Amino acid sequence: MVLRSSTLSNMEDREVILSAAKSAFYARGYASVGMDDIRDAAGLSLRRLYREFPSKESVVLGVLGELHEDWEAGVQGAVNAETDPQKRVLAIYDYLADWFVQDDFRGCGFINAFAELGANSTAVAQIARDHKASFQAYVRTLVADAGGSERLASQLAILAEGAQTTAAIAGTMDAAADARDAAVTLIGAATGHR
């Protein structure tokens, strides 16, 4: 299929808008960034912005969709670099450690969006819940492959979530290493392996 130039232009506008919005939301928060701010950051007219996204909520949902894809690619990339089933589980925490030391780390975009907008936007609340459910399902699969139970998987997912929140709020990058150490202990207790 050949894209017409107007379709390509619309796709480019969408990408520019989402990139600008993602940066603005992550740096300043979802509630404090308005459509005018997104327009200015994207360098597009308000008309072009509204053509692609009829509301701020639709921009937020678009950004969260991209963040979900980025998260899955990053975590799965770290996990797939390992072959041992237990090391594959622990790779989640290694991914977090690499993420937490980035200069622009401000915590989980889904936790932030839910905290700021979830009470007033059922769509934002639902996409945040879906993202977290997807991660928990992925951890369950990894833990099952390593011989662990669903309860262990739930505990390990909570450790990863807690590490993200702790790193963002306390500003400590040690949260990933602490969560990884706790994961090793839980895996050992649950499976008899150290």
Contact map, one row per residue, 1 for C-alpha under 8 A:
11100000000000000000000000000000000000000000000000000000000000000000000000000000000000000000000000000000000000000000000000000000000000000000000000000000000000000000000000000000000000000000000000
11110000000000000000000000000000000000000000000000000000000000000000000000000000000000000000000000000000000000000000000000000000000000000000000000000000000000000000000000000000000000000000000000
11111011000000000000000000000000000000000000000000000000000000000000000000000000000000000000000000000000000000000000000000000000000000000000000000000000000000000000000000000000000000000000000000
01111111000000000000000000000000000000000000000000000000000000000000000000000000000000000000000000000000000000000000000000000000000000000000000000000000000000000000000000000000000000000000000000
00111111100000000000000000000000000000000000000000000000000000000000000000000000000000000000000000000000000000000000000000000000000000000000000000000000000000000000000000000000000000000000000000
00011111110000000000000000000000000000000000000000000000000000000000000000000000000000000000000000000000000000000000000000000000000000000000000000000000000000000000000000000000000000000000000000
00111111111000000000000000000000000000000000000000000000000000000000000000000000000000000000000000000000000000000000000000000000000000000000000000000000000000000000000000000000000000000000000000
00111111111100000000000000000000000000000000000000000000000000000000000000000000000000000000000000000000000000000000000000000000000000000000000000000000000000000000000000000000000000000000000000
00001111111110000000000000000000000000000000000000000000000000000000000000000000000000000000000000000000000000000000000000000000000000000000000000000000000000000000000000000000000000000000000000
00000111111111000000000000000000000000000000000000010000000000000000000000000000000000000000000000000000000000000000000000000000000000000000000000000000000000000000000000000000000000000000000000
00000011111111100000000000000000000000000000000000000000000000000000000000000000000000000000000000000000000000000000000000000000000000000000000000000000000000000000000000000000000000000000000000
00000001111111110000000000000000000000000000000000000000000000000000000000000000000000000000000000000000000000000000000000000000000000000000000000000000000000000000000000000000000000000000000000
00000000111111111000000000000000000000000001000110010000000000000000000000000000000000000000000000000000000000000000000000000000000000000000000000000000000000000000000000000000000000000000000000
00000000011111111100000000000000000000000000000000010000000000000000000000000000000000000000000000000000000000000000000000000000000000000000000000000000000000000000000000000000000000000000000000
00000000001111111110000000000000000000000000000000000000000000000000000000000000000000000000000000000000000000000000000000000000000000000000000000000000000000000000000000000000000000000000000000
00000000000111111111000000000000000000000100000000000000000000000000000000000000000000000000000000000000000000000000000000000000000000000000000000000000000000000000000000000000000000000000000000
00000000000011111111100000000000000001100100000010000000000000000000000000000000000000000000000000000000000000000000000000000000000000000000000000000000000000000000000000000000000000000000000000
00000000000001111111110000000000000000000000000000000000001001100000000000000000000000000000000000000000000000000000000000000000000000000000000000000000000000000000000000000000000000000000000000
00000000000000111111111000000000000000000100000000000000000000100000000000000000000000000000000000000000000000000000000000000000000000000000000000000000000000000000000000000000000000000000000000
00000000000000011111111100000000000001001100000000000000000000000000000000000000000000000000000000000000000000000000000000000000000000000000000000000000000000000000000000000000000000000000000000
00000000000000001111111110000000000001001100000000000000001100100000000000000000000000000000000000000000000000000000000000000000000000000000000000000000000000000000000000000000000000000000000000
00000000000000000111111111000000000000000000000000000000000000100000000000000000000000000000000000000000000000000000000000000000000000000000000000000000000000000000000000000000000000000000000000
00000000000000000011111111100000000000000000000000000000000000000000000000000000000000000000000000000000000000000000000000000000000000000000000000000000000000000000000000000000000000000000000000
00000000000000000001111111111000100001001000000000000000000000000000000000000000000000000000000000000000000000000000000000000000000000000000000000000000000000000000000000000000000000000000000000
00000000000000000000111111111100100000000000000000000000000000000000000000000000000000000000000000000000000000000000000000000000000000000000000000000000000000000000000000000000000000000000000000
00000000000000000000011111111100000000000000000000000000000000000000000000000000000000000000000000000000010010000000000000000000000000000000000000000000000000000000000000000000000000000000000000
00000000000000000000001111111000000000000000000000000000000000000000000000000000000000000000000000000001010000000000000000000000000000000000000000000000000000000000000000000000000000000000000000
00000000000000000000000111111101100000000000000000000000000000000000000000000000000000000000000000000000000000000000000000000000000000000000000000000000000000000000000000000000000000000000000000
00000000000000000000000111111111100000000000000000000000000000000000000000000000000000000000000000000000000000011001000000000000000000000000000000000000000000000000000000000000000000000000000000
00000000000000000000000011011111100000000000000000000000000100000000000000000000000000000000000000000000000000011001100000000000000000000000000000000000000000000000000000000000000000000000000000
00000000000000000000000000001111110000000000000000000000000000000000000000000000000000000000000000000000000000000001100000000000000000000000000000000000000000000000000000000000000000000000000000
00000000000000000000000000011111110000000000000000000000000000000000000000000000000000000000000000000000000000000000000000000000000000000000000000000000000000000000000000000000000000000000000000
00000000000000000000000110011111111011000000000000000000000000000000000000000000000000000000000000000000000000000000000000000000000000000000000000000000000000000000000000000000000000000000000000
00000000000000000000000000000011111111000000000000000001000000000000000000000000000000000000000000000000000000000000000000000000000000000000000000000000000000000000000000000000000000000000000000
00000000000000000000000000000000111111100000010000000001000000000000000000000000000000000000000000000000000000000000000000000000000000000000000000000000000000000000000000000000000000000000000000
00000000000000000000000000000000011111110000010000000000000000000000000000000000000000000000000000000000000000000000000000000000000000000000000000000000000000000000000000000000000000000000000000
00000000000000000000000000000000111111111000000000000000000000000000000000000000000000000000000000000000000000000000000000000000000000000000000000000000000000000000000000000000000000000000000000
00000000000000001001100100000000111111111100000000000000000000000000000000000000000000000000000000000000000000000000000000000000000000000000000000000000000000000000000000000000000000000000000000
00000000000000001000000000000000001111111111110010000000000000000000000000000000000000000000000000000000000000000000000000000000000000000000000000000000000000000000000000000000000000000000000000
00000000000000000000000000000000000111111111000000000000000000000000000000000000000000000000000000000000000000000000000000000000000000000000000000000000000000000000000000000000000000000000000000
00000000000000000001100100000000000011111110000000000000000000000000000000000000000000000000000000000000000000000000000000000000000000000000000000000000000000000000000000000000000000000000000000
00000000000000011011100000000000000001111111000000000000000000000000000000000000000000000000000000000000000000000000000000000000000000000000000000000000000000000000000000000000000000000000000000
00000000000000000000000000000000000000111111100000000000000000000000000000000000000000000000000000000000000000000000000000000000000000000000000000000000000000000000000000000000000000000000000000
00000000000010000000000000000000000000110111110110000000000000000000000000000000000000000000000000000000000000000000000000000000000000000000000000000000000000000000000000000000000000000000000000
00000000000000000000000000000000000000100011111110000000000000000000000000000000000000000000000000000000000000000000000000000000000000000000000000000000000000000000000000000000000000000000000000
00000000000000000000000000000000001100100001111111000000000000000000000000000000000000000000000000000000000000000000000000000000000000000000000000000000000000000000000000000000000000000000000000
00000000000000000000000000000000000000000000111111100000000000000000000000000000000000000000000000000000000000000000000000000000000000000000000000000000000000000000000000000000000000000000000000
00000000000010000000000000000000000000000001111111110000000000000000000000000000000000000000000000000000000000000000000000000000000000000000000000000000000000000000000000000000000000000000000000
00000000000010001000000000000000000000100001111111111100000000000000000000000000000000000000000000000000000000000000000000000000000000000000000000000000000000000000000000000000000000000000000000
00000000000000000000000000000000000000000000011111111110000000000000000000000000000000000000000000000000000000000000000000000000000000000000000000000000000000000000000000000000000000000000000000
00000000000000000000000000000000000000000000001111111100000000000000000000000000000000000000000000000000000000000000000000000000000000000000000000000000000000000000000000000000000000000000000000
00000000010011000000000000000000000000000000000111111100000000000000000000000000000000000000000000000000000000000000000000000000000000000000000000000000000000000000000000000000000000000000000000
00000000000000000000000000000000000000000000000011111111011000000000000000000000000000000000000000000000000000000000000000000000000000000000000000000000000000000000000000000000000000000000000000
00000000000000000000000000000000000000000000000011111111010000000000000000000000000000000000000000000000000000000000000000000000000000000000000000000000000000000000000000000000000000000000000000
00000000000000000000000000000000000000000000000001001111111000000000000000000000000000000000000000000000000000000000000000000000000000000000000000000000000000000000000000000000000000000000000000
00000000000000000000000000000000011000000000000000001111111100000000000000000000000000000000000000000000000000000000000000000000000000000000000000000000000000000000000000000000000000000000000000
00000000000000000000000000000000000000000000000000000011111110000000000000000000000000000000000000000000000000000000000010010000000000000000000000000000000000000000000000000000000000000000000000
00000000000000000000000000000000000000000000000000001111111111000000000000000000000000000000000000000000000000000000000000000000000000000000000000000000000000000000000000000000000000000000000000
00000000000000000100100000000000000000000000000000001011111111100000000000000000000000000000000000000000000000000000000000000000000000000000000000000000000000000000000000000000000000000000000000
00000000000000000000100000000100000000000000000000000001111111110000000000000000000000000000000000000000000000000000000000010000000000000000000000000000000000000000000000000000000000000000000000
00000000000000000000000000000000000000000000000000000000111111111000000000000000000000000000000000000000000000000000000000110010000000000000000000000000000000000000000000000000000000000000000000
00000000000000000100000000000000000000000000000000000000011111111100000000000000000000000000000000000000000000000000000000000000000000000000000000000000000000000000000000000000000000000000000000
00000000000000000110110000000000000000000000000000000000001111111110000000000000000000000000000000000000000000000000000000000000000000000000000000000000000000000000000000000000000000000000000000
00000000000000000000000000000000000000000000000000000000000111111111000000000000000000000000000000000000000011000000000000000010000000000000000000000000000000000000000000000000000000000000000000
00000000000000000000000000000000000000000000000000000000000011111111100000000000000000000000000000000000000000000000000000000000000000000000000000000000000000000000000000000000000000000000000000
00000000000000000000000000000000000000000000000000000000000001111111110000000000000000000000000000000000000000000000000000000000000000000000000000000000000000000000000000000000000000000000000000
00000000000000000000000000000000000000000000000000000000000000111111111000000000000000000000000000000000000010000000000000000000000000000000000000000000000000000000000000000000000000000000000000
00000000000000000000000000000000000000000000000000000000000000011111111100000000000000000000000000000000000000000000000000000000001000000000000000000000000000000000000000000000000000000000000000
00000000000000000000000000000000000000000000000000000000000000001111111110000000000000000000000000000000000000000000000000000000000000000000000000000000000000000000000000000000000000000000000000
00000000000000000000000000000000000000000000000000000000000000000111111111000000000000000000000000000000000000000000000000000000000000000000000000000000000000000000000000000000000000000000000000
00000000000000000000000000000000000000000000000000000000000000000011111111100000000000000000000000000000000000000000000000000000000000000000000000000000000000000000000000000000000000000000000000
00000000000000000000000000000000000000000000000000000000000000000001111111110000000000000000000000000000000000000000000000000000000000000000000000000000000000000000000000000000000000000000000000
00000000000000000000000000000000000000000000000000000000000000000000111111111000000000000000000000000000000000000000000000000000000000000000000000000000000000000000000000000000000000000000000000
00000000000000000000000000000000000000000000000000000000000000000000011111111100000000000000001000000000000000000000000000000000000000000000000000000000000000000000000000000000000000000000000000
00000000000000000000000000000000000000000000000000000000000000000000001111111110000000000011001000000000000000000000000000000000000000000000000000000000000000000000000000000000000000000000000000
00000000000000000000000000000000000000000000000000000000000000000000000111111111000000000000000000000000000000000000000000000000000000000000000000000000000000000000000000000000000000000000000000
00000000000000000000000000000000000000000000000000000000000000000000000011111111100000000000000000000000000000000000000000000000000000000000000000000000000000000000000000000000000000000000000000
00000000000000000000000000000000000000000000000000000000000000000000000001111111110000010011011000000000000000000000000000000000000000000000000000000000000000000000000000000000000000000000000000
00000000000000000000000000000000000000000000000000000000000000000000000000111111110000111011000000000000000000000000000000000000000000000000000000000000000000000000000000000000000000000000000000
00000000000000000000000000000000000000000000000000000000000000000000000000011111111000010000000000000000000000000000000000000000000000000000000000000000000000000000000000000000000000000000000000
00000000000000000000000000000000000000000000000000000000000000000000000000001111111000010000000000000000000000000000000000000000000000000000000000000000000000000000000000000000000000000000000000
00000000000000000000000000000000000000000000000000000000000000000000000000000111111110110010000000000000000000000000000000000000000000000000000000000000000000000000000000000000000000000000000000
00000000000000000000000000000000000000000000000000000000000000000000000000000001111110110000000000000000000000000000000000000000000000000000000000000000000000000000000000000000000000000000000000
00000000000000000000000000000000000000000000000000000000000000000000000000000000011111110000000000000000000000000000000000000000000000000000000000000000000000000000000000000000000000000000000000
00000000000000000000000000000000000000000000000000000000000000000000000000000000011111111000000000000000000000000000000000000000000000000000011011000000000000000000000000000000000000000000000000
00000000000000000000000000000000000000000000000000000000000000000000000000000000000111111100000000000000000000000000000000000000000000000000001001000000000000000000000000000000000000000000000000
00000000000000000000000000000000000000000000000000000000000000000000000000000010011111111110000000000000000000000000000000000000000000000000000000000000000000000000000000000000000000000000000000
00000000000000000000000000000000000000000000000000000000000000000000000000000111111111111111000000000000000000000000000000000000000000000000010000000000000000000000000000000000000000000000000000
00000000000000000000000000000000000000000000000000000000000000000000000000000010000011111111000000000000000000000000000000000000000000000010011001000000000000000000000000000000000000000000000000
00000000000000000000000000000000000000000000000000000000000000000000000000000000000001111111110000000000000000000000000000000000000000000000000000000000000000000000000000000000000100110000000000
00000000000000000000000000000000000000000000000000000000000000000000000000100110010000111111111000000000000000000000000000000000000000000000000000000000000000000000000000000000000000000000000000
00000000000000000000000000000000000000000000000000000000000000000000000000100110000000011111111100000000000000000000000000000000000000000000000000000000000000010000000000000000000000000000000000
00000000000000000000000000000000000000000000000000000000000000000000000000000000000000000111111110000000000000000000000000000000000000000000000000000000000000010000000000000001101100000000000000
00000000000000000000000000000000000000000000000000000000000000000000000000000100000000000111111111000000000000000000000000000000000000000000000000000000000000000000000000000001100100000000000000
00000000000000000000000000000000000000000000000000000000000000000000000001100100000000000011111111100000000000000000000000000000000000000000000000000000000000000000000000000000000000000000000000
00000000000000000000000000000000000000000000000000000000000000000000000000000000000000000001111111110000000000000000000000000000000000000000000000000000000000010001000000000001000000000000000000
00000000000000000000000000000000000000000000000000000000000000000000000000000000000000000000111111111000000000000000000000000000000000000000000000000000000000000000000000001111100000000000000000
00000000000000000000000000000000000000000000000000000000000000000000000000000000000000000000011111111100000000000000000000000000000000000000000000000000000000000000000000000000000000000000000000
00000000000000000000000000000000000000000000000000000000000000000000000000000000000000000000001111111100100000000000000000000000000000000000000000000000000000000000000000000000000000000000000000
00000000000000000000000000000000000000000000000000000000000000000000000000000000000000000000000111111100100000000000000000000000000000000000000000000000000000000001001000001001000000000000000000
00000000000000000000000000000000000000000000000000000000000000000000000000000000000000000000000011111110100000000000000000000000000000000000000000000000000000000000000000001000000000000000000000
00000000000000000000000000000000000000000000000000000000000000000000000000000000000000000000000001111111100000000000000000000000000000000000000000000000000000000000000000000000000000000000000000
00000000000000000000000000000000000000000000000000000000000000000000000000000000000000000000000000001111100000000000000000000000000000000000000000000000000000000000000000000000000000000000000000
00000000000000000000000000100000000000000000000000000000000000000000000000000000000000000000000000000111110000000000000000000000000000000000000000000000000000000000000000000000000000000000000000
00000000000000000000000000000000000000000000000000000000000000000000000000000000000000000000000000111111111000000000000000000000000000000000000000000000000000000000000100000000000000000000000000
00000000000000000000000001100000000000000000000000000000000000000000000000000000000000000000000000000001111110000000000000000000000000000000000000000000000000000000000100000000000000000000000000
00000000000000000000000000000000000000000000000000000000000000000000000000000000000000000000000000000000111110110000000000000000000000000000000000000000000000000001101110000000000000000000000000
00000000000000000000000000000000000000000000000000000000000000000000000000000000000000000000000000000000011111110000000000000000000000000000000000000000000000000001100100000000000000000000000000
00000000000000000000000001000000000000000000000000000000000000010010000000000000000000000000000000000000011111111000000000000000000000000000000000000000000000000000000000000000000000000000000000
00000000000000000000000000000000000000000000000000000000000000010000000000000000000000000000000000000000000111111100000000000001001000000000000000000000000000000000000000000000000000000000000000
00000000000000000000000000000000000000000000000000000000000000000000000000000000000000000000000000000000001111111110000000000001000000000000000000000000000000000000000000000000000000000000000000
00000000000000000000000000001100000000000000000000000000000000000000000000000000000000000000000000000000001111111111000000000000000000000000000000000000000000000000000000000000000000000000000000
00000000000000000000000000001100000000000000000000000000000000000000000000000000000000000000000000000000000011111111110000010001000000000000000000000000000000000000000000000000000000000000000000
00000000000000000000000000000000000000000000000000000000000000000000000000000000000000000000000000000000000001111111111000011001000000000000000000000000000000000000000000000000000000000000000000
00000000000000000000000000000000000000000000000000000000000000000000000000000000000000000000000000000000000000111111111000000000000000000000000000000000000000000000000000000000000000000000000000
00000000000000000000000000001110000000000000000000000000000000000000000000000000000000000000000000000000000000011111111000000000000000000000000000000000000000000000000000000000000000000000000000
00000000000000000000000000000110000000000000000000000000000000000000000000000000000000000000000000000000000000001111111110011000000000000000000000000000000000000000000000000000000000000000000000
00000000000000000000000000000000000000000000000000000000000000000000000000000000000000000000000000000000000000001111111111111000000000000000000000000000000000000000000000000000000000000000000000
00000000000000000000000000000000000000000000000000000000000000000000000000000000000000000000000000000000000000000111111111001000000000000000000000000000000000000000000000000000000000000000000000
00000000000000000000000000000000000000000000000000000000000000000000000000000000000000000000000000000000000000000000111111000000000000000000000000000000000000000000000000000000000000000000000000
00000000000000000000000000000000000000000000000000000000100000000000000000000000000000000000000000000000000000000000111111111000000000000000000000000000000000000000000000000000000000000000000000
00000000000000000000000000000000000000000000000000000000000000000000000000000000000000000000000000000000000000000000011111111100000000000000000000000000000000000000000000000000000000000000000000
00000000000000000000000000000000000000000000000000000000000010000000000000000000000000000000000000000000000000000000010011111110000000000000000000000000000000000000000000000000000000000000000000
00000000000000000000000000000000000000000000000000000000100110000000000000000000000000000000000000000000000000001100110011111111000000000000000000000000000000000000000000000000000000000000000000
00000000000000000000000000000000000000000000000000000000000000000000000000000000000000000000000000000000000000000100111011111111100000000000000000000000000000000000000000000000000000000000000000
00000000000000000000000000000000000000000000000000000000000000000000000000000000000000000000000000000000000000000000000001111111110000000000000000000000000000000000000000000000000000000000000000
00000000000000000000000000000000000000000000000000000000000010010000000000000000000000000000000000000000000000000000000000111111111000000000000000000000000000000000000000000000000000000000000000
00000000000000000000000000000000000000000000000000000000000000000000000000000000000000000000000000000000000001101100000000011111111100000000000000000000000000000000000000000000000000000000000000
00000000000000000000000000000000000000000000000000000000000000000000000000000000000000000000000000000000000000000000000000001111111110000000000000000000000000000000000000000000000000000000000000
00000000000000000000000000000000000000000000000000000000000000000000000000000000000000000000000000000000000000000000000000000111111111000000000000000000000000000000000000000000000000000000000000
00000000000000000000000000000000000000000000000000000000000000000001000000000000000000000000000000000000000001000000000000000011111111100000000000000000000000000000000000000000000000000000000000
00000000000000000000000000000000000000000000000000000000000000000000000000000000000000000000000000000000000000000000000000000001111111110000000000000000000000000000000000000000000000000000000000
00000000000000000000000000000000000000000000000000000000000000000000000000000000000000000000000000000000000000000000000000000000111111111000000000000000000000000000000000000000000000000000000000
00000000000000000000000000000000000000000000000000000000000000000000000000000000000000000000000000000000000000000000000000000000011111111100000000000000000000000000000000000000000000000000000000
00000000000000000000000000000000000000000000000000000000000000000000000000000000000000000000000000000000000000000000000000000000001111111110000000000000000010000000000000000000000000000000000000
00000000000000000000000000000000000000000000000000000000000000000000000000000000000000000000000000000000000000000000000000000000000111111111000000000000110010000000000000000000000000000000000000
00000000000000000000000000000000000000000000000000000000000000000000000000000000000000000000000000000000000000000000000000000000000011111111100000000000000000000000000000000000000000000000000000
00000000000000000000000000000000000000000000000000000000000000000000000000000000000000000000000000000000000000000000000000000000000001111111110000000000000000000000000000000000000000000000000000
00000000000000000000000000000000000000000000000000000000000000000000000000000000000000001000000000000000000000000000000000000000000000111111111000000000110110000000000000000000000000000000000000
00000000000000000000000000000000000000000000000000000000000000000000000000000000000000000000000000000000000000000000000000000000000000011111111100001100110000000000000000000000000000000000000000
00000000000000000000000000000000000000000000000000000000000000000000000000000000000000000000000000000000000000000000000000000000000000001111111110000000000000000000000000000000000000000000000000
00000000000000000000000000000000000000000000000000000000000000000000000000000000000010011000000000000000000000000000000000000000000000000111111111000000000000000000000000000000000000000000000000
00000000000000000000000000000000000000000000000000000000000000000000000000000000000011001000000000000000000000000000000000000000000000000011111111111101100000000000000000000000000000000000000000
00000000000000000000000000000000000000000000000000000000000000000000000000000000000000000000000000000000000000000000000000000000000000000001111111111100100000000000000000000000000000000000000000
00000000000000000000000000000000000000000000000000000000000000000000000000000000000010000000000000000000000000000000000000000000000000000000111111110000000000000000000000000000000000000000000000
00000000000000000000000000000000000000000000000000000000000000000000000000000000000011001000000000000000000000000000000000000000000000000000011111110000000000000000000000000000000000000000000000
00000000000000000000000000000000000000000000000000000000000000000000000000000000000000000000000000000000000000000000000000000000000000000000001111111000000000000000000000000000000000000000001000
00000000000000000000000000000000000000000000000000000000000000000000000000000000000000000000000000000000000000000000000000000000000000000000001111111101100000000000000000000000000000000010011000
00000000000000000000000000000000000000000000000000000000000000000000000000000000000000000000000000000000000000000000000000000000000000000001001100111111100000000000000000000000000000000000010000
00000000000000000000000000000000000000000000000000000000000000000000000000000000000000000000000000000000000000000000000000000000000000000001001100011111110000000000000000000000000000000000000000
00000000000000000000000000000000000000000000000000000000000000000000000000000000000000000000000000000000000000000000000000000000000000000000000000001111111000000000000000000000000000000000000000
00000000000000000000000000000000000000000000000000000000000000000000000000000000000000000000000000000000000000000000000000000000000000000000001000011111111100000000000000000000000000000110010000
00000000000000000000000000000000000000000000000000000000000000000000000000000000000000000000000000000000000000000000000000000000000000010011001100011111111110000000000000000000000000000000000000
00000000000000000000000000000000000000000000000000000000000000000000000000000000000000000000000000000000000000000000000000000000000000010011000000000111111111000000000000000000000000000000000000
00000000000000000000000000000000000000000000000000000000000000000000000000000000000000000000000000000000000000000000000000000000000000000000000000000011111111100000000000000000000000000000000000
00000000000000000000000000000000000000000000000000000000000000000000000000000000000000000000000000000000000000000000000000000000000000000010000000000001111111110000000000000000000000100100000000
00000000000000000000000000000000000000000000000000000000000000000000000000000000000000000000000000000000000000000000000000000000000000110010000000000000111111111000000000000000000000000000000000
00000000000000000000000000000000000000000000000000000000000000000000000000000000000000000000000000000000000000000000000000000000000000000000000000000000011111111100000000000000000000000000000000
00000000000000000000000000000000000000000000000000000000000000000000000000000000000000000000000000000000000000000000000000000000000000000000000000000000001111111110000000000000001001100000000000
00000000000000000000000000000000000000000000000000000000000000000000000000000000000000000001100100000000000000000000000000000000000000000000000000000000000111111111000000000001001000000000000000
00000000000000000000000000000000000000000000000000000000000000000000000000000000000000000000000000000000000000000000000000000000000000000000000000000000000011111111100000000000000000000000000000
00000000000000000000000000000000000000000000000000000000000000000000000000000000000000000000000000000000000000000000000000000000000000000000000000000000000001111111110000000000000000000000000000
00000000000000000000000000000000000000000000000000000000000000000000000000000000000000000000000000000000000000000000000000000000000000000000000000000000000000111111111000000011001000000000000000
00000000000000000000000000000000000000000000000000000000000000000000000000000000000000000000000100010000001100000000000000000000000000000000000000000000000000011111111100000011000000000000000000
00000000000000000000000000000000000000000000000000000000000000000000000000000000000000000000000000000000001100000000000000000000000000000000000000000000000000001111111110000000000000000000000000
00000000000000000000000000000000000000000000000000000000000000000000000000000000000000000000000000000000000000000000000000000000000000000000000000000000000000000111111111110010000000000000000000
00000000000000000000000000000000000000000000000000000000000000000000000000000000000000000000000000010000001000000000000000000000000000000000000000000000000000000011111111111111000000000000000000
00000000000000000000000000000000000000000000000000000000000000000000000000000000000000000000000000000000111100000000000000000000000000000000000000000000000000000001111111110000000000000000000000
00000000000000000000000000000000000000000000000000000000000000000000000000000000000000000000000000000000001000000000000000000000000000000000000000000000000000000000111111100000000000000000000000
00000000000000000000000000000000000000000000000000000000000000000000000000000000000000000000000000000000000000000000000000000000000000000000000000000000000000000000011111110000000000000000000000
00000000000000000000000000000000000000000000000000000000000000000000000000000000000000000000000000000000000000000000000000000000000000000000000000000000000000000000011111111000000000000000000000
00000000000000000000000000000000000000000000000000000000000000000000000000000000000000000000000000000000000000000000000000000000000000000000000000000000000000000000011101111110000000000000000000
00000000000000000000000000000000000000000000000000000000000000000000000000000000000000000000000010011000000000000000000000000000000000000000000000000000000000000000001000111111000000000000000000
00000000000000000000000000000000000000000000000000000000000000000000000000000000000000000000000010000000000000000000000000000000000000000000000000000000000000000000001000011111110000000000000000
00000000000000000000000000000000000000000000000000000000000000000000000000000000000000000000000010000000000000000000000000000000000000000000000000000000000000000011011000011111111000000000000000
00000000000000000000000000000000000000000000000000000000000000000000000000000000000000000000110110010000000000000000000000000000000000000000000000000000000000010011001000001111111100000000000000
00000000000000000000000000000000000000000000000000000000000000000000000000000000000000000000110010000000000000000000000000000000000000000000000000000000000000000000000000000111111110000000000000
00000000000000000000000000000000000000000000000000000000000000000000000000000000000000000000000000000000000000000000000000000000000000000000000000000000000000000000000000000111111111000000000000
00000000000000000000000000000000000000000000000000000000000000000000000000000000000000000000100000000000000000000000000000000000000000000000000000000000000000110010000000000011111111100000000000
00000000000000000000000000000000000000000000000000000000000000000000000000000000000000000100110000000000000000000000000000000000000000000000000000000000000000000000000000000001111111110000000000
00000000000000000000000000000000000000000000000000000000000000000000000000000000000000000000000000000000000000000000000000000000000000000000000000000000000000000000000000000000111111111000000000
00000000000000000000000000000000000000000000000000000000000000000000000000000000000000000000000000000000000000000000000000000000000000000000000000000000000000100000000000000000011111111100000000
00000000000000000000000000000000000000000000000000000000000000000000000000000000000000000100000000000000000000000000000000000000000000000000000000000000000100100000000000000000001111111110000000
00000000000000000000000000000000000000000000000000000000000000000000000000000000000000000100000000000000000000000000000000000000000000000000000000000000000000000000000000000000000111111111000001
00000000000000000000000000000000000000000000000000000000000000000000000000000000000000000000000000000000000000000000000000000000000000000000000000000000000000000000000000000000000011111111100001
00000000000000000000000000000000000000000000000000000000000000000000000000000000000000000000000000000000000000000000000000000000000000000000000000000001000100000000000000000000000001111111110000
00000000000000000000000000000000000000000000000000000000000000000000000000000000000000000000000000000000000000000000000000000000000000000000000000010001000000000000000000000000000000111111111111
00000000000000000000000000000000000000000000000000000000000000000000000000000000000000000000000000000000000000000000000000000000000000000000000000000000000000000000000000000000000000011111111111
00000000000000000000000000000000000000000000000000000000000000000000000000000000000000000000000000000000000000000000000000000000000000000000000000000000000000000000000000000000000000001111111110
00000000000000000000000000000000000000000000000000000000000000000000000000000000000000000000000000000000000000000000000000000000000000000000000000011001000000000000000000000000000000000111111100
00000000000000000000000000000000000000000000000000000000000000000000000000000000000000000000000000000000000000000000000000000000000000000000000000110000000000000000000000000000000000000011111110
00000000000000000000000000000000000000000000000000000000000000000000000000000000000000000000000000000000000000000000000000000000000000000000000000000000000000000000000000000000000000000011111111
00000000000000000000000000000000000000000000000000000000000000000000000000000000000000000000000000000000000000000000000000000000000000000000000000000000000000000000000000000000000000000011101111
00000000000000000000000000000000000000000000000000000000000000000000000000000000000000000000000000000000000000000000000000000000000000000000000000000000000000000000000000000000000000011011000111
